């Protein structure tokens, strides 16, 4: 008689974009290891980018959405009015009731939620059904990102509803413990990538369309365009580099959500004010990150707040692009300074300029960083390792069935 595979319900409501949490989920479920281990169900918004990307995979999809007011509400770095809190709480409860019906229909062995809103809704539904709830925490629950009422509510609900929390870095784990989540419930699972998809390719010419003569080195930043990701610091580096009459093209790869449109305009105003129009280029986010990164000579990671993990770093290192990154958050868990990348003081212009000068002046150092960076990703950050980590976590919370 065939043995029933572990049945997992993954929950992710995001309807408009493929953010880091969604890409992590897609790559996890796209592995042969996940397909062979789990009977995977995904509750996601019908017609969303995540829903579309899941169609070729061996998963069963179920519609899961919040009302537009809550779906589009972002709480990172923002306070909430009382009315928004009450409306949001009511919608979370309604979504939780719908998820409870889904859980009763498919009877998963565990529920894994992927975003903070989903943690609350799915955690309550799973707890009511007696199913282990695992919160895949892609944020740092600290004052850098969340006001204290949000952190307090998160801690209270996590202690009450979550069997385990899986932060993506030890830094994220420490933040959870600091807000009161028991340490024995917090298990770090670093992100990983499908290594076969991240190889250097000819790619698009990141410097095309710019008024430069012979090809100049291309320095890039990649990620969502928002203040804490440090695109303004990146432009300050560009301005200082140009003042020193050094060669280089600076590329900003990414997009802004609606609330960050004023910030993107501020970046464009800075470019105009400092006459950088022929040295800076914006590129839209591309699904083929390996190709996009292949057009760069150095990736600069300029986040001014602690990074929950730093996925773009392992992507660049896998492709063979040397990286300079902020020494904060989960980044030092990826990069050993001077071995497989260079670290700079967060938000510190001279520190970044010194690292960039060092890297561009020393071909032997660049060669070492590329080689060791690639080795680091191969050894520690493959997505098959993530599958194994989750399998071990699931084994620790799912009751064993008698054979």
Order of alpha helices (4+ residues) and beta strands (2+ residues): beta-alpha-alpha-beta-alpha-beta-alpha-alpha-beta-alpha-beta-alpha-beta-alpha-beta-alpha-beta-alpha-beta-alpha-beta-alpha-beta-beta-alpha-alpha-alpha
